[in-house]
Structures are given as C-alpha cells and as structure tokens.
Amino acid sequence: MNNQQNNMKTEIIEKMSSLITAAFGLVAALAWNGAIQAIFKKFFGSAEGVTSMVSYAIIVTIIAVLTTIWIARLSDKAKKA
C-alpha cells in the first residue's frame, strides 16, 4: 500500500508540474503575442483588416515552427552530450 501511495504522489506531482508549466507557457505566449502585434503594427500599420490578420498569423506560425525546430535540435544535442 505504501508503494502505491508513493506512486500516486509522484504521479500527482508530475501532473501538477506539467499543468503549471503549461500555464506559464500560455502566459508567455500571450505576452509575446502582444509584443509581436505591436511590432507588426509599427511596421505594417493597423492589423485590423482580414489581410493584416492573416499575414500576422502566417508570420507568427513561421516563427513558431522555426523556433520549435531550433529548440528540438538544441534538446537533441543536449541529450547526446
């Protein structure tokens, strides 16, 4: 029974850690979203039209994909080292 309780406690801690990490990730994403929108508006004007919003979404998606690939490569290098 004690081993089962330890396993449950470990699982709860792992899940809480994942949820907290995801929450901070969402907060960071929202902060970056605001910053990127401000930069976009500075260089391209108002971002209220459909074309501007789609352009913004495409640019952010490209940045997200490139950043994800870069982080994955760094992670692989760290695992191999």
C-alpha positions in Angstrom: 0.0 0.0 0.0 2.9 2.4 0.8 4.4 1.9 -2.6 1.1 2.5 -4.2 0.7 5.8 -2.3 4.2 6.9 -3.3 3.4 6.1 -7.0 0.2 8.2 -6.7 2.0 11.1 -5.0 4.7 11.0 -7.7 2.1 11.0 -10.5 0.2 13.9 -8.9 3.4 15.9 -8.6 4.3 15.2 -12.2 0.8 16.2 -13.4 0.8 19.4 -11.3 4.3 20.2 -12.7 3.0 19.7 -16.3 0.0 21.9 -15.7 2.0 24.7 -14.1 4.5 24.6 -16.9 1.7 24.8 -19.5 0.1 27.7 -17.6 3.3 29.7 -17.6 3.8 28.8 -21.3 0.3 30.3 -22.0 1.1 33.4 -20.1 4.4 33.8 -22.0 2.7 33.1 -25.3 0.1 35.8 -24.6 2.9 38.3 -23.7 4.8 37.5 -26.9 1.5 37.8 -28.9 1.0 41.3 -27.6 4.7 42.2 -28.3 4.6 40.8 -31.8 1.3 42.5 -32.6 2.8 45.8 -31.5 5.9 45.2 -33.8 3.6 44.2 -36.7 1.5 47.3 -36.3 4.6 49.5 -36.2 6.0 48.1 -39.5 2.8 47.3 -41.4 0.2 49.7 -39.9 -3.2 48.7 -38.5 -3.7 45.0 -38.0 -7.5 45.2 -38.1 -8.2 44.1 -41.7 -8.5 40.4 -42.7 -5.4 40.6 -44.9 -3.3 42.0 -42.0 -4.6 39.4 -39.5 -3.9 36.5 -41.9 -0.4 38.0 -42.6 0.2 38.2 -38.9 -1.0 34.6 -38.3 1.3 33.3 -41.1 4.3 35.2 -39.8 3.7 34.0 -36.2 3.3 30.4 -37.5 6.5 30.5 -39.4 8.4 31.9 -36.4 6.8 29.3 -34.1 7.7 26.4 -36.5 11.3 27.6 -36.9 11.7 28.2 -33.1 10.3 24.7 -32.4 12.7 23.1 -34.8 15.6 25.1 -33.3 14.7 24.1 -29.7 14.3 20.4 -30.7 17.7 20.4 -32.2 19.2 22.0 -29.1 17.4 19.4 -27.0 18.8 16.6 -29.1 22.3 18.0 -28.8 21.9 18.2 -25.0 20.7 14.7 -24.8 23.6 13.4 -26.8 26.2 15.3 -24.8 
